[in-house]
Amino acid sequence: MSRPPREIQVWLVEDNALLRGGLEAVLDAADGLACPVAVDRVEAAEEALDIGHRPDIVLMDIGLPGIDGIEGARRFRERVPTARVVILTVHEEDENVVAAICAGASGYLLKPTSPDRIIEAVRQVQAGAAPINGFIAGRVLTLLARLASPGPDYGLTPREHDTLELLVAGLTMKEVAARMGVSYHTVDTHVRHVYAKLQVRSRGGAVAKALRERIV
């Protein structure tokens, strides 16, 4: 007698307790899905990883207490390369979209998204697709179109340009230092200079501007 197909393990990281409870119930009720982990922060999900549990798909908000969803996506992709992360958030800014994609997110949905659409997105991701909210898809296409024309270099030195290029590629500061053969302190200095020259305040802002204006 053949075994029934294994349920898709969907983890939920959402700090809104009401939304988290509702989505957990919806996922558990859906045929072929299970939501064994529903927590309010990335750190709590990592505790489940520490004791051996593994997700197939992670639904993750961006604005979380402690570690944010962008860094959370990056951590999940590092620790569980087979897992797929879908961002579910109210944040529609270019820098968040780009940062999520660079962190390895497989989908990006805006709240509110209907339960049926979330279930559909989970199944799409499991099948290898990348569900993206229509509005976000339009923003991504606009960003890609802007890449067709060369942009300014903002006076970046070659090392600053290399640093920015590695940040866009999704490397951590420690990984950038190792790749460039310099100290963490040197990379930190390069990054601060890049932020100042691009007139941004965060890694996400630098990555978004670099891609939007084709600096790298």
PyMOL CGO cylinders between C-alpha atoms (Angstrom):
from pymol import cmd
from pymol.cgo import CYLINDER

trace = [
    CYLINDER, 0.00, 0.00, 0.00, 1.49, 3.34, -1.05, 0.3, 1, 1, 1, 1, 1, 1,
    CYLINDER, 1.49, 3.34, -1.05, 2.03, 6.10, 1.47, 0.3, 1, 1, 1, 1, 1, 1,
    CYLINDER, 2.03, 6.10, 1.47, 0.04, 9.33, 1.16, 0.3, 1, 1, 1, 1, 1, 1,
    CYLINDER, 0.04, 9.33, 1.16, 2.10, 12.27, -0.12, 0.3, 1, 1, 1, 1, 1, 1,
    CYLINDER, 2.10, 12.27, -0.12, 3.96, 14.18, 2.57, 0.3, 1, 1, 1, 1, 1, 1,
    CYLINDER, 3.96, 14.18, 2.57, 2.35, 17.43, 3.66, 0.3, 1, 1, 1, 1, 1, 1,
    CYLINDER, 2.35, 17.43, 3.66, 4.10, 20.63, 2.62, 0.3, 1, 1, 1, 1, 1, 1,
    CYLINDER, 4.10, 20.63, 2.62, 5.61, 22.12, 5.78, 0.3, 1, 1, 1, 1, 1, 1,
    CYLINDER, 5.61, 22.12, 5.78, 4.75, 25.83, 5.85, 0.3, 1, 1, 1, 1, 1, 1,
    CYLINDER, 4.75, 25.83, 5.85, 6.20, 28.00, 8.60, 0.3, 1, 1, 1, 1, 1, 1,
    CYLINDER, 6.20, 28.00, 8.60, 4.75, 31.38, 9.46, 0.3, 1, 1, 1, 1, 1, 1,
    CYLINDER, 4.75, 31.38, 9.46, 6.71, 34.30, 10.91, 0.3, 1, 1, 1, 1, 1, 1,
    CYLINDER, 6.71, 34.30, 10.91, 4.26, 37.13, 11.63, 0.3, 1, 1, 1, 1, 1, 1,
    CYLINDER, 4.26, 37.13, 11.63, 4.12, 39.42, 14.67, 0.3, 1, 1, 1, 1, 1, 1,
    CYLINDER, 4.12, 39.42, 14.67, 0.42, 40.29, 14.35, 0.3, 1, 1, 1, 1, 1, 1,
    CYLINDER, 0.42, 40.29, 14.35, -1.14, 37.67, 16.64, 0.3, 1, 1, 1, 1, 1, 1,
    CYLINDER, -1.14, 37.67, 16.64, -4.61, 37.85, 15.09, 0.3, 1, 1, 1, 1, 1, 1,
    CYLINDER, -4.61, 37.85, 15.09, -3.31, 37.49, 11.54, 0.3, 1, 1, 1, 1, 1, 1,
    CYLINDER, -3.31, 37.49, 11.54, -0.86, 34.79, 12.58, 0.3, 1, 1, 1, 1, 1, 1,
    CYLINDER, -0.86, 34.79, 12.58, -3.58, 32.71, 14.22, 0.3, 1, 1, 1, 1, 1, 1,
    CYLINDER, -3.58, 32.71, 14.22, -5.91, 33.08, 11.26, 0.3, 1, 1, 1, 1, 1, 1,
    CYLINDER, -5.91, 33.08, 11.26, -3.28, 32.12, 8.69, 0.3, 1, 1, 1, 1, 1, 1,
    CYLINDER, -3.28, 32.12, 8.69, -2.11, 29.19, 10.79, 0.3, 1, 1, 1, 1, 1, 1,
    CYLINDER, -2.11, 29.19, 10.79, -5.67, 27.83, 10.85, 0.3, 1, 1, 1, 1, 1, 1,
    CYLINDER, -5.67, 27.83, 10.85, -6.09, 28.37, 7.10, 0.3, 1, 1, 1, 1, 1, 1,
    CYLINDER, -6.09, 28.37, 7.10, -2.82, 26.60, 6.30, 0.3, 1, 1, 1, 1, 1, 1,
    CYLINDER, -2.82, 26.60, 6.30, -3.56, 23.64, 8.58, 0.3, 1, 1, 1, 1, 1, 1,
    CYLINDER, -3.56, 23.64, 8.58, -7.01, 23.26, 7.04, 0.3, 1, 1, 1, 1, 1, 1,
    CYLINDER, -7.01, 23.26, 7.04, -5.72, 23.28, 3.45, 0.3, 1, 1, 1, 1, 1, 1,
    CYLINDER, -5.72, 23.28, 3.45, -5.32, 19.91, 1.76, 0.3, 1, 1, 1, 1, 1, 1,
    CYLINDER, -5.32, 19.91, 1.76, -1.71, 18.75, 1.70, 0.3, 1, 1, 1, 1, 1, 1,
    CYLINDER, -1.71, 18.75, 1.70, -0.40, 21.61, 3.86, 0.3, 1, 1, 1, 1, 1, 1,
    CYLINDER, -0.40, 21.61, 3.86, 0.66, 21.81, 7.50, 0.3, 1, 1, 1, 1, 1, 1,
    CYLINDER, 0.66, 21.81, 7.50, 1.76, 24.76, 9.62, 0.3, 1, 1, 1, 1, 1, 1,
    CYLINDER, 1.76, 24.76, 9.62, 3.75, 23.27, 12.52, 0.3, 1, 1, 1, 1, 1, 1,
    CYLINDER, 3.75, 23.27, 12.52, 5.57, 26.51, 13.34, 0.3, 1, 1, 1, 1, 1, 1,
    CYLINDER, 5.57, 26.51, 13.34, 3.81, 29.88, 13.66, 0.3, 1, 1, 1, 1, 1, 1,
    CYLINDER, 3.81, 29.88, 13.66, 5.85, 32.45, 15.58, 0.3, 1, 1, 1, 1, 1, 1,
    CYLINDER, 5.85, 32.45, 15.58, 6.19, 36.20, 15.99, 0.3, 1, 1, 1, 1, 1, 1,
    CYLINDER, 6.19, 36.20, 15.99, 9.91, 36.61, 15.31, 0.3, 1, 1, 1, 1, 1, 1,
    CYLINDER, 9.91, 36.61, 15.31, 12.79, 35.16, 13.32, 0.3, 1, 1, 1, 1, 1, 1,
    CYLINDER, 12.79, 35.16, 13.32, 14.68, 34.17, 16.47, 0.3, 1, 1, 1, 1, 1, 1,
    CYLINDER, 14.68, 34.17, 16.47, 11.81, 31.87, 17.54, 0.3, 1, 1, 1, 1, 1, 1,
    CYLINDER, 11.81, 31.87, 17.54, 11.79, 30.20, 14.12, 0.3, 1, 1, 1, 1, 1, 1,
    CYLINDER, 11.79, 30.20, 14.12, 15.55, 29.67, 14.40, 0.3, 1, 1, 1, 1, 1, 1,
    CYLINDER, 15.55, 29.67, 14.40, 14.99, 27.84, 17.67, 0.3, 1, 1, 1, 1, 1, 1,
    CYLINDER, 14.99, 27.84, 17.67, 12.82, 25.36, 15.75, 0.3, 1, 1, 1, 1, 1, 1,
    CYLINDER, 12.82, 25.36, 15.75, 15.66, 24.95, 13.24, 0.3, 1, 1, 1, 1, 1, 1,
    CYLINDER, 15.66, 24.95, 13.24, 18.10, 24.37, 16.10, 0.3, 1, 1, 1, 1, 1, 1,
    CYLINDER, 18.10, 24.37, 16.10, 16.17, 21.29, 17.27, 0.3, 1, 1, 1, 1, 1, 1,
    CYLINDER, 16.17, 21.29, 17.27, 16.04, 19.76, 13.81, 0.3, 1, 1, 1, 1, 1, 1,
    CYLINDER, 16.04, 19.76, 13.81, 12.76, 20.91, 12.29, 0.3, 1, 1, 1, 1, 1, 1,
    CYLINDER, 12.76, 20.91, 12.29, 12.88, 21.98, 8.63, 0.3, 1, 1, 1, 1, 1, 1,
    CYLINDER, 12.88, 21.98, 8.63, 10.35, 23.97, 6.58, 0.3, 1, 1, 1, 1, 1, 1,
    CYLINDER, 10.35, 23.97, 6.58, 9.55, 23.63, 2.90, 0.3, 1, 1, 1, 1, 1, 1,
    CYLINDER, 9.55, 23.63, 2.90, 8.18, 27.15, 2.70, 0.3, 1, 1, 1, 1, 1, 1,
    CYLINDER, 8.18, 27.15, 2.70, 8.36, 30.13, 5.07, 0.3, 1, 1, 1, 1, 1, 1,
    CYLINDER, 8.36, 30.13, 5.07, 5.81, 32.95, 4.97, 0.3, 1, 1, 1, 1, 1, 1,
    CYLINDER, 5.81, 32.95, 4.97, 7.61, 35.95, 6.45, 0.3, 1, 1, 1, 1, 1, 1,
    CYLINDER, 7.61, 35.95, 6.45, 6.70, 39.52, 7.30, 0.3, 1, 1, 1, 1, 1, 1,
    CYLINDER, 6.70, 39.52, 7.30, 9.37, 42.22, 6.95, 0.3, 1, 1, 1, 1, 1, 1,
    CYLINDER, 9.37, 42.22, 6.95, 8.60, 44.48, 9.91, 0.3, 1, 1, 1, 1, 1, 1,
    CYLINDER, 8.60, 44.48, 9.91, 9.32, 42.07, 12.74, 0.3, 1, 1, 1, 1, 1, 1,
    CYLINDER, 9.32, 42.07, 12.74, 10.64, 42.68, 16.27, 0.3, 1, 1, 1, 1, 1, 1,
    CYLINDER, 10.64, 42.68, 16.27, 14.32, 41.86, 16.51, 0.3, 1, 1, 1, 1, 1, 1,
    CYLINDER, 14.32, 41.86, 16.51, 15.71, 40.48, 13.25, 0.3, 1, 1, 1, 1, 1, 1,
    CYLINDER, 15.71, 40.48, 13.25, 13.72, 41.81, 10.30, 0.3, 1, 1, 1, 1, 1, 1,
    CYLINDER, 13.72, 41.81, 10.30, 12.24, 39.65, 7.56, 0.3, 1, 1, 1, 1, 1, 1,
    CYLINDER, 12.24, 39.65, 7.56, 14.90, 40.55, 4.99, 0.3, 1, 1, 1, 1, 1, 1,
    CYLINDER, 14.90, 40.55, 4.99, 17.71, 39.27, 7.18, 0.3, 1, 1, 1, 1, 1, 1,
    CYLINDER, 17.71, 39.27, 7.18, 15.43, 36.41, 8.21, 0.3, 1, 1, 1, 1, 1, 1,
    CYLINDER, 15.43, 36.41, 8.21, 15.03, 35.35, 4.58, 0.3, 1, 1, 1, 1, 1, 1,
    CYLINDER, 15.03, 35.35, 4.58, 18.79, 35.42, 4.13, 0.3, 1, 1, 1, 1, 1, 1,
    CYLINDER, 18.79, 35.42, 4.13, 19.33, 33.30, 7.26, 0.3, 1, 1, 1, 1, 1, 1,
    CYLINDER, 19.33, 33.30, 7.26, 16.76, 30.71, 6.23, 0.3, 1, 1, 1, 1, 1, 1,
    CYLINDER, 16.76, 30.71, 6.23, 18.29, 30.39, 2.77, 0.3, 1, 1, 1, 1, 1, 1,
    CYLINDER, 18.29, 30.39, 2.77, 21.73, 29.91, 4.34, 0.3, 1, 1, 1, 1, 1, 1,
    CYLINDER, 21.73, 29.91, 4.34, 20.61, 27.33, 6.90, 0.3, 1, 1, 1, 1, 1, 1,
    CYLINDER, 20.61, 27.33, 6.90, 18.02, 25.50, 4.78, 0.3, 1, 1, 1, 1, 1, 1,
    CYLINDER, 18.02, 25.50, 4.78, 18.92, 25.98, 1.10, 0.3, 1, 1, 1, 1, 1, 1,
    CYLINDER, 18.92, 25.98, 1.10, 15.94, 23.91, -0.02, 0.3, 1, 1, 1, 1, 1, 1,
    CYLINDER, 15.94, 23.91, -0.02, 13.45, 26.14, 1.81, 0.3, 1, 1, 1, 1, 1, 1,
    CYLINDER, 13.45, 26.14, 1.81, 11.58, 28.83, -0.08, 0.3, 1, 1, 1, 1, 1, 1,
    CYLINDER, 11.58, 28.83, -0.08, 10.73, 32.16, 1.56, 0.3, 1, 1, 1, 1, 1, 1,
    CYLINDER, 10.73, 32.16, 1.56, 7.68, 34.18, 0.55, 0.3, 1, 1, 1, 1, 1, 1,
    CYLINDER, 7.68, 34.18, 0.55, 7.49, 37.73, 1.89, 0.3, 1, 1, 1, 1, 1, 1,
    CYLINDER, 7.49, 37.73, 1.89, 4.01, 38.73, 3.10, 0.3, 1, 1, 1, 1, 1, 1,
    CYLINDER, 4.01, 38.73, 3.10, 4.04, 42.39, 4.12, 0.3, 1, 1, 1, 1, 1, 1,
    CYLINDER, 4.04, 42.39, 4.12, 2.59, 45.88, 3.86, 0.3, 1, 1, 1, 1, 1, 1,
    CYLINDER, 2.59, 45.88, 3.86, 5.95, 47.25, 2.68, 0.3, 1, 1, 1, 1, 1, 1,
    CYLINDER, 5.95, 47.25, 2.68, 5.91, 48.06, -1.03, 0.3, 1, 1, 1, 1, 1, 1,
    CYLINDER, 5.91, 48.06, -1.03, 8.98, 50.32, -1.27, 0.3, 1, 1, 1, 1, 1, 1,
    CYLINDER, 8.98, 50.32, -1.27, 11.51, 49.54, -4.01, 0.3, 1, 1, 1, 1, 1, 1,
    CYLINDER, 11.51, 49.54, -4.01, 14.33, 49.07, -1.51, 0.3, 1, 1, 1, 1, 1, 1,
    CYLINDER, 14.33, 49.07, -1.51, 12.40, 46.40, 0.40, 0.3, 1, 1, 1, 1, 1, 1,
    CYLINDER, 12.40, 46.40, 0.40, 11.41, 44.54, -2.77, 0.3, 1, 1, 1, 1, 1, 1,
    CYLINDER, 11.41, 44.54, -2.77, 14.97, 44.54, -4.10, 0.3, 1, 1, 1, 1, 1, 1,
    CYLINDER, 14.97, 44.54, -4.10, 16.46, 43.64, -0.72, 0.3, 1, 1, 1, 1, 1, 1,
    CYLINDER, 16.46, 43.64, -0.72, 14.04, 40.72, -0.36, 0.3, 1, 1, 1, 1, 1, 1,
    CYLINDER, 14.04, 40.72, -0.36, 14.88, 39.37, -3.80, 0.3, 1, 1, 1, 1, 1, 1,
    CYLINDER, 14.88, 39.37, -3.80, 18.61, 39.75, -3.12, 0.3, 1, 1, 1, 1, 1, 1,
    CYLINDER, 18.61, 39.75, -3.12, 18.12, 37.92, 0.18, 0.3, 1, 1, 1, 1, 1, 1,
    CYLINDER, 18.12, 37.92, 0.18, 16.70, 34.95, -1.73, 0.3, 1, 1, 1, 1, 1, 1,
    CYLINDER, 16.70, 34.95, -1.73, 12.94, 35.43, -1.39, 0.3, 1, 1, 1, 1, 1, 1,
    CYLINDER, 12.94, 35.43, -1.39, 10.93, 33.32, -3.84, 0.3, 1, 1, 1, 1, 1, 1,
    CYLINDER, 10.93, 33.32, -3.84, 7.82, 35.48, -3.71, 0.3, 1, 1, 1, 1, 1, 1,
    CYLINDER, 7.82, 35.48, -3.71, 6.51, 38.85, -2.55, 0.3, 1, 1, 1, 1, 1, 1,
    CYLINDER, 6.51, 38.85, -2.55, 2.88, 39.41, -1.56, 0.3, 1, 1, 1, 1, 1, 1,
    CYLINDER, 2.88, 39.41, -1.56, 1.29, 42.53, -0.15, 0.3, 1, 1, 1, 1, 1, 1,
    CYLINDER, 1.29, 42.53, -0.15, -1.15, 42.59, 2.74, 0.3, 1, 1, 1, 1, 1, 1,
    CYLINDER, -1.15, 42.59, 2.74, -4.03, 42.20, 2.65, 0.3, 1, 1, 1, 1, 1, 1,
    CYLINDER, -4.03, 42.20, 2.65, -3.87, 39.06, 0.51, 0.3, 1, 1, 1, 1, 1, 1,
    CYLINDER, -3.87, 39.06, 0.51, -6.82, 36.66, 0.63, 0.3, 1, 1, 1, 1, 1, 1,
    CYLINDER, -6.82, 36.66, 0.63, -6.34, 33.26, 2.29, 0.3, 1, 1, 1, 1, 1, 1,
    CYLINDER, -6.34, 33.26, 2.29, -7.12, 31.52, -1.01, 0.3, 1, 1, 1, 1, 1, 1,
    CYLINDER, -7.12, 31.52, -1.01, -4.39, 33.53, -2.77, 0.3, 1, 1, 1, 1, 1, 1,
    CYLINDER, -4.39, 33.53, -2.77, -1.89, 32.69, -0.02, 0.3, 1, 1, 1, 1, 1, 1,
    CYLINDER, -1.89, 32.69, -0.02, -2.67, 28.98, -0.37, 0.3, 1, 1, 1, 1, 1, 1,
    CYLINDER, -2.67, 28.98, -0.37, -2.31, 29.31, -4.14, 0.3, 1, 1, 1, 1, 1, 1,
    CYLINDER, -2.31, 29.31, -4.14, 1.03, 31.09, -3.69, 0.3, 1, 1, 1, 1, 1, 1,
    CYLINDER, 1.03, 31.09, -3.69, 2.31, 28.32, -1.41, 0.3, 1, 1, 1, 1, 1, 1,
    CYLINDER, 2.31, 28.32, -1.41, 1.45, 25.70, -4.01, 0.3, 1, 1, 1, 1, 1, 1,
    CYLINDER, 1.45, 25.70, -4.01, 3.04, 27.81, -6.76, 0.3, 1, 1, 1, 1, 1, 1,
    CYLINDER, 3.04, 27.81, -6.76, 6.28, 28.14, -4.81, 0.3, 1, 1, 1, 1, 1, 1,
    CYLINDER, 6.28, 28.14, -4.81, 6.37, 24.42, -4.11, 0.3, 1, 1, 1, 1, 1, 1,
    CYLINDER, 6.37, 24.42, -4.11, 5.97, 23.84, -7.87, 0.3, 1, 1, 1, 1, 1, 1,
    CYLINDER, 5.97, 23.84, -7.87, 8.92, 26.14, -8.60, 0.3, 1, 1, 1, 1, 1, 1,
    CYLINDER, 8.92, 26.14, -8.60, 7.09, 29.37, -9.46, 0.3, 1, 1, 1, 1, 1, 1,
    CYLINDER, 7.09, 29.37, -9.46, 7.64, 32.81, -7.91, 0.3, 1, 1, 1, 1, 1, 1,
    CYLINDER, 7.64, 32.81, -7.91, 4.34, 34.43, -6.87, 0.3, 1, 1, 1, 1, 1, 1,
    CYLINDER, 4.34, 34.43, -6.87, 4.48, 38.21, -6.84, 0.3, 1, 1, 1, 1, 1, 1,
    CYLINDER, 4.48, 38.21, -6.84, 1.68, 40.68, -6.19, 0.3, 1, 1, 1, 1, 1, 1,
    CYLINDER, 1.68, 40.68, -6.19, 0.65, 42.41, -9.43, 0.3, 1, 1, 1, 1, 1, 1,
    CYLINDER, 0.65, 42.41, -9.43, 1.60, 45.87, -8.14, 0.3, 1, 1, 1, 1, 1, 1,
    CYLINDER, 1.60, 45.87, -8.14, 5.01, 44.63, -7.04, 0.3, 1, 1, 1, 1, 1, 1,
    CYLINDER, 5.01, 44.63, -7.04, 5.54, 42.91, -10.40, 0.3, 1, 1, 1, 1, 1, 1,
    CYLINDER, 5.54, 42.91, -10.40, 4.98, 46.28, -12.06, 0.3, 1, 1, 1, 1, 1, 1,
    CYLINDER, 4.98, 46.28, -12.06, 7.57, 47.89, -9.81, 0.3, 1, 1, 1, 1, 1, 1,
    CYLINDER, 7.57, 47.89, -9.81, 10.09, 45.15, -10.59, 0.3, 1, 1, 1, 1, 1, 1,
    CYLINDER, 10.09, 45.15, -10.59, 9.55, 45.58, -14.34, 0.3, 1, 1, 1, 1, 1, 1,
    CYLINDER, 9.55, 45.58, -14.34, 10.06, 49.33, -13.98, 0.3, 1, 1, 1, 1, 1, 1,
    CYLINDER, 10.06, 49.33, -13.98, 13.31, 48.75, -12.10, 0.3, 1, 1, 1, 1, 1, 1,
    CYLINDER, 13.31, 48.75, -12.10, 14.50, 46.34, -14.78, 0.3, 1, 1, 1, 1, 1, 1,
    CYLINDER, 14.50, 46.34, -14.78, 13.63, 48.81, -17.53, 0.3, 1, 1, 1, 1, 1, 1,
    CYLINDER, 13.63, 48.81, -17.53, 15.77, 51.44, -15.84, 0.3, 1, 1, 1, 1, 1, 1,
    CYLINDER, 15.77, 51.44, -15.84, 18.71, 49.06, -15.95, 0.3, 1, 1, 1, 1, 1, 1,
    CYLINDER, 18.71, 49.06, -15.95, 18.73, 49.38, -19.75, 0.3, 1, 1, 1, 1, 1, 1,
    CYLINDER, 18.73, 49.38, -19.75, 20.42, 52.78, -19.57, 0.3, 1, 1, 1, 1, 1, 1,
    CYLINDER, 20.42, 52.78, -19.57, 23.79, 53.35, -17.85, 0.3, 1, 1, 1, 1, 1, 1,
    CYLINDER, 23.79, 53.35, -17.85, 23.76, 55.35, -14.66, 0.3, 1, 1, 1, 1, 1, 1,
    CYLINDER, 23.76, 55.35, -14.66, 26.20, 57.60, -12.78, 0.3, 1, 1, 1, 1, 1, 1,
    CYLINDER, 26.20, 57.60, -12.78, 28.99, 56.25, -10.62, 0.3, 1, 1, 1, 1, 1, 1,
    CYLINDER, 28.99, 56.25, -10.62, 28.56, 58.87, -7.85, 0.3, 1, 1, 1, 1, 1, 1,
    CYLINDER, 28.56, 58.87, -7.85, 32.32, 59.19, -7.56, 0.3, 1, 1, 1, 1, 1, 1,
    CYLINDER, 32.32, 59.19, -7.56, 32.77, 55.73, -6.05, 0.3, 1, 1, 1, 1, 1, 1,
    CYLINDER, 32.77, 55.73, -6.05, 36.33, 54.49, -5.84, 0.3, 1, 1, 1, 1, 1, 1,
    CYLINDER, 36.33, 54.49, -5.84, 37.07, 51.07, -7.40, 0.3, 1, 1, 1, 1, 1, 1,
    CYLINDER, 37.07, 51.07, -7.40, 37.04, 49.43, -3.95, 0.3, 1, 1, 1, 1, 1, 1,
    CYLINDER, 37.04, 49.43, -3.95, 33.79, 51.13, -2.99, 0.3, 1, 1, 1, 1, 1, 1,
    CYLINDER, 33.79, 51.13, -2.99, 32.28, 49.99, -6.27, 0.3, 1, 1, 1, 1, 1, 1,
    CYLINDER, 32.28, 49.99, -6.27, 33.46, 46.42, -5.61, 0.3, 1, 1, 1, 1, 1, 1,
    CYLINDER, 33.46, 46.42, -5.61, 31.96, 46.58, -2.13, 0.3, 1, 1, 1, 1, 1, 1,
    CYLINDER, 31.96, 46.58, -2.13, 28.62, 47.79, -3.47, 0.3, 1, 1, 1, 1, 1, 1,
    CYLINDER, 28.62, 47.79, -3.47, 28.63, 45.07, -6.13, 0.3, 1, 1, 1, 1, 1, 1,
    CYLINDER, 28.63, 45.07, -6.13, 29.10, 42.39, -3.48, 0.3, 1, 1, 1, 1, 1, 1,
    CYLINDER, 29.10, 42.39, -3.48, 26.35, 43.87, -1.32, 0.3, 1, 1, 1, 1, 1, 1,
    CYLINDER, 26.35, 43.87, -1.32, 24.01, 43.74, -4.31, 0.3, 1, 1, 1, 1, 1, 1,
    CYLINDER, 24.01, 43.74, -4.31, 24.99, 40.09, -4.75, 0.3, 1, 1, 1, 1, 1, 1,
    CYLINDER, 24.99, 40.09, -4.75, 23.70, 39.43, -1.22, 0.3, 1, 1, 1, 1, 1, 1,
    CYLINDER, 23.70, 39.43, -1.22, 26.96, 38.84, 0.63, 0.3, 1, 1, 1, 1, 1, 1,
    CYLINDER, 26.96, 38.84, 0.63, 27.23, 39.68, 4.32, 0.3, 1, 1, 1, 1, 1, 1,
    CYLINDER, 27.23, 39.68, 4.32, 29.81, 42.20, 5.54, 0.3, 1, 1, 1, 1, 1, 1,
    CYLINDER, 29.81, 42.20, 5.54, 32.01, 39.36, 6.79, 0.3, 1, 1, 1, 1, 1, 1,
    CYLINDER, 32.01, 39.36, 6.79, 31.75, 37.60, 3.42, 0.3, 1, 1, 1, 1, 1, 1,
    CYLINDER, 31.75, 37.60, 3.42, 32.58, 40.83, 1.59, 0.3, 1, 1, 1, 1, 1, 1,
    CYLINDER, 32.58, 40.83, 1.59, 35.71, 41.22, 3.73, 0.3, 1, 1, 1, 1, 1, 1,
    CYLINDER, 35.71, 41.22, 3.73, 36.79, 37.65, 2.98, 0.3, 1, 1, 1, 1, 1, 1,
    CYLINDER, 36.79, 37.65, 2.98, 36.13, 38.03, -0.74, 0.3, 1, 1, 1, 1, 1, 1,
    CYLINDER, 36.13, 38.03, -0.74, 38.07, 41.29, -0.96, 0.3, 1, 1, 1, 1, 1, 1,
    CYLINDER, 38.07, 41.29, -0.96, 40.87, 40.12, 1.32, 0.3, 1, 1, 1, 1, 1, 1,
    CYLINDER, 40.87, 40.12, 1.32, 40.48, 43.03, 3.73, 0.3, 1, 1, 1, 1, 1, 1,
    CYLINDER, 40.48, 43.03, 3.73, 39.37, 43.49, 7.33, 0.3, 1, 1, 1, 1, 1, 1,
    CYLINDER, 39.37, 43.49, 7.33, 35.79, 43.87, 8.48, 0.3, 1, 1, 1, 1, 1, 1,
    CYLINDER, 35.79, 43.87, 8.48, 36.67, 47.39, 9.62, 0.3, 1, 1, 1, 1, 1, 1,
    CYLINDER, 36.67, 47.39, 9.62, 37.84, 48.31, 6.11, 0.3, 1, 1, 1, 1, 1, 1,
    CYLINDER, 37.84, 48.31, 6.11, 34.61, 47.00, 4.58, 0.3, 1, 1, 1, 1, 1, 1,
    CYLINDER, 34.61, 47.00, 4.58, 32.60, 48.94, 7.15, 0.3, 1, 1, 1, 1, 1, 1,
    CYLINDER, 32.60, 48.94, 7.15, 34.47, 52.10, 6.09, 0.3, 1, 1, 1, 1, 1, 1,
    CYLINDER, 34.47, 52.10, 6.09, 33.78, 51.40, 2.40, 0.3, 1, 1, 1, 1, 1, 1,
    CYLINDER, 33.78, 51.40, 2.40, 30.10, 50.83, 3.14, 0.3, 1, 1, 1, 1, 1, 1,
    CYLINDER, 30.10, 50.83, 3.14, 29.78, 54.09, 5.07, 0.3, 1, 1, 1, 1, 1, 1,
    CYLINDER, 29.78, 54.09, 5.07, 31.41, 55.95, 2.18, 0.3, 1, 1, 1, 1, 1, 1,
    CYLINDER, 31.41, 55.95, 2.18, 29.05, 54.26, -0.30, 0.3, 1, 1, 1, 1, 1, 1,
    CYLINDER, 29.05, 54.26, -0.30, 26.02, 55.26, 1.79, 0.3, 1, 1, 1, 1, 1, 1,
    CYLINDER, 26.02, 55.26, 1.79, 27.23, 58.86, 1.96, 0.3, 1, 1, 1, 1, 1, 1,
    CYLINDER, 27.23, 58.86, 1.96, 27.93, 59.13, -1.76, 0.3, 1, 1, 1, 1, 1, 1,
    CYLINDER, 27.93, 59.13, -1.76, 24.65, 57.50, -2.77, 0.3, 1, 1, 1, 1, 1, 1,
    CYLINDER, 24.65, 57.50, -2.77, 22.79, 59.52, -0.13, 0.3, 1, 1, 1, 1, 1, 1,
    CYLINDER, 22.79, 59.52, -0.13, 21.12, 56.46, 1.40, 0.3, 1, 1, 1, 1, 1, 1,
    CYLINDER, 21.12, 56.46, 1.40, 20.87, 55.24, 4.97, 0.3, 1, 1, 1, 1, 1, 1,
    CYLINDER, 20.87, 55.24, 4.97, 20.67, 51.47, 4.66, 0.3, 1, 1, 1, 1, 1, 1,
    CYLINDER, 20.67, 51.47, 4.66, 21.90, 48.45, 2.76, 0.3, 1, 1, 1, 1, 1, 1,
    CYLINDER, 21.90, 48.45, 2.76, 18.47, 48.04, 1.19, 0.3, 1, 1, 1, 1, 1, 1,
    CYLINDER, 18.47, 48.04, 1.19, 18.53, 51.65, 0.01, 0.3, 1, 1, 1, 1, 1, 1,
    CYLINDER, 18.53, 51.65, 0.01, 22.01, 51.24, -1.48, 0.3, 1, 1, 1, 1, 1, 1,
    CYLINDER, 22.01, 51.24, -1.48, 21.07, 48.01, -3.27, 0.3, 1, 1, 1, 1, 1, 1,
    CYLINDER, 21.07, 48.01, -3.27, 17.85, 49.48, -4.64, 0.3, 1, 1, 1, 1, 1, 1,
    CYLINDER, 17.85, 49.48, -4.64, 19.60, 52.61, -5.90, 0.3, 1, 1, 1, 1, 1, 1,
    CYLINDER, 19.60, 52.61, -5.90, 22.45, 50.59, -7.41, 0.3, 1, 1, 1, 1, 1, 1,
    CYLINDER, 22.45, 50.59, -7.41, 20.02, 48.46, -9.39, 0.3, 1, 1, 1, 1, 1, 1,
    CYLINDER, 20.02, 48.46, -9.39, 17.59, 51.25, -10.20, 0.3, 1, 1, 1, 1, 1, 1,
    CYLINDER, 17.59, 51.25, -10.20, 20.32, 53.50, -11.62, 0.3, 1, 1, 1, 1, 1, 1,
    CYLINDER, 20.32, 53.50, -11.62, 22.56, 50.71, -12.91, 0.3, 1, 1, 1, 1, 1, 1,
    CYLINDER, 22.56, 50.71, -12.91, 25.53, 51.76, -10.81, 0.3, 1, 1, 1, 1, 1, 1,
    CYLINDER, 25.53, 51.76, -10.81, 26.81, 48.16, -10.75, 0.3, 1, 1, 1, 1, 1, 1,
]
cmd.load_cgo(trace, "trace")
